[in-house]
């Protein structure tokens, strides 16, 4: 078996489920979706040690108390989706995920409850696509020098408290696309005002719904 998807995962099953997955050494793709009745349950992933050694794509949908330490061993992981994780500020996932040497695509959707997302120096060496979505408390994104040197596409969606453009975006010299979706008007205006910092990015667009409910694409 090279691919495994499990839906309706309950917290009480975490230990037994992780023990079974740990034995599946040939798995390349893994998707785990927590039960959602009446609310999204926690994925008890701390029991998955060691993880499948050849894992390349990982989708985790469910609350998490933090990013498990075994993530440091995911040297072959190229694609990661974290949805509804709601990790607290004291457990900033970037600290762990930034060390993954092969990670090329990262989606964080309602994955972090902190106010600042800071990308430390020399992190995400292989990242090409980054998607930040529905982080409802996020007010600041900071990109330090040497971060994501090969990033080509950055998507920011429905981060309703984010009013300032990402700091340090000028360091992303390979960036080709900045896609903004349903972002606050104040954020969009500040992107316009700071367009010089994005002059190296040929494709900057805002996607939003008009009064008639239809999608509109605005060039910035």
URLIN-V568622 format. One line per field, one symbol per residue. ss: DSSP state (A for helix, B for strand, O for the rest). psi: psi as a letter, one per 30 degrees, with the letter a starting at -180 (. if undefined). burial: + if it has 9 or more other ideal C-beta (glycine too) atoms within 8 Angstrom, else -. Layout:
BEGIN
ss=???
psi=???
burial=???
END
This chain:
BEGIN
ss=OOBBBBBBBOAAAAAAAAAAAAOOOOOOBBBBBBOOOOOOOBOOAAAOOOOOOOOOBBBBBOBOOOOOAAAAAOOOOOBBBBBOOOBOAAAOOAAAAOOOOOOOBBBBBOOBOOOBBBBOOOOOOOOOBBBBBOOOOOOBBBBOOOOOOOOOBBBBBOOOOOOOOOBOAAAOOOOOBBBBBOOOAAAAAAAAAOAAAAOOOOBBBBBBBOOOOOBBBBBO
psi=kfkkkklhkkefgeeeeeeeeffifgkfkkkkjlkhjflklkjifffijllkfgkekkkjjlkkflklffffgiffkfkkkjkgehklefhjfeeeeffjffjfkkkjjhfkglfkjkjlkglifgkekkkkkhjffkfkkkjlkgkhfgkfkkkkkhiffjfklkkgfffifgkfkjjkkhlkeeeeefeefgfefgffjfjjlkklkafgfkkkkkk.
burial=---+-+--+-+--+--+++-++-+--++++++++-----++++++++++-++-+++++++++++--++-++--+-++++++++++++++-++++-+++-+-+++++++++++-+-+++++--++-++++++++-+--+++++++--++-++++++++-+-++-++++++-++--+-+++++-++--++-++--++--+--+--+++++---------+-+
END
